[in-house]
């Protein structure tokens, strides 16, 4: 069995206690989304002591890092109560998961902040404030990892946006306007919030047009 498959198995297994959907979603997402493998292979969170996962969903980033042997203190903040309850049931003894709105929640301090696939649900006027607060929370050689869609990429972006809308509808949250930007636009926003950044394509093996922004306080 490959190391990647072992990690997927280890990270997914605790979700059996949360029901079939949570378990199979974890297996599918961790096994197919390239961002998780990239975080490990590139060492993007290696050596971090406190990692803050904003919009953590059911805690998949924490599951992945813990399965890989991370010793970091991991805190996930998520608005949807049922997702937090799943995360707590699966990994609550090893990580902290709290119900909160990233626009107002106390971030505390961290040397790694992660925002995967959620900032575009926040209105344009509030995105910068979240990033500025994330920058203020970062200590030492802190890093922000921000995965977003590239609104300037054409069909791949449109497919990702459609998938986001379908997910919202299927989970009972209804239709929402999404607040997306091109890669250049996201980098301009990060710069305005006090970060230097680089963008790495992060949708290999998928039909989408996602990029991972690796940002350091300036």
C-alpha positions, 0 to 999 in steps of 0.5 A, a space after each residue: 500500500 502506498 504512503 498516500 493511500 495509508 494517509 487517506 485511510 488513517 485520516 478518514 477512518 475516524 469519520 466512520 463514527 460520523 456516518 457513511 456520508 462523512 466517511 466517504 466524503 473524507 476519503 474522496 476529498 483527501 484522496 482526490 484534492 491535490 491541495 492536501 498532498 501538496 501541503 505535505 510534499 512542499 512542507 508548507 506547514 512543517 514545523 508549525 506550532 499552531 495552525 488555524 484553519 478558517 472555514 474548516 468544514 468537517 476538519 479534513 485538514 486537521 485529519 490529514 496533518 494529524 494522520 501524517 504525524 503533525 505535532 502542531 496545535 490545530 484549531 478549526 473555525 467553522 460556521 456550520 454547526 453540523 460540520 463542527 460536530 462531525 469534526 469534534 466527534 472524529 478528531 476532537 481529542 486531538 484538535 480543537 474545532 469551534 463554531 464561529 464566523 471568520 469575519 468576527 471570531 477571535 483568531 488568537 495567534 498562530 504561525 500557520 493560517 489556512 483558508 481553503 476554498 471559502 473566502 469567495 463566499 465572503 463579500 468583497 468588502 469583508 475579504 480584506 478585513 479577514 486577511 488583515 486579521 489573519 496577518 495580525 494573528 501570524 507570529 514568527 515566520 508565519 505563513 498564510 495558505 489561501 486556496 481560491 478559484 481563478 476567475 480569469 481562467 475561463 471554463 475551469 473557473 465556471 465549472 468550479 463556481 457551478 459546483 460551489 452553487 450545487 453544493 450550497 443548494 444540496 446542503 440546504 444553504 440556498 443560492 448565494 452570490 459568490 465573490 470571486 477574483 482573478 489570480 491577479 486580483 487575489 494577489 492585489 488583495 493580499 498585498 493590500 492586506 500586508 502580504 507578499 505572495 506567490 501563486 501555484 496552480 492547485 487543481 491537477 487531476 480535477 476540471 477546476 481552475 484553483 490556485 494556492 496562494 502562499 503568502 508571508 507578512 510583508 
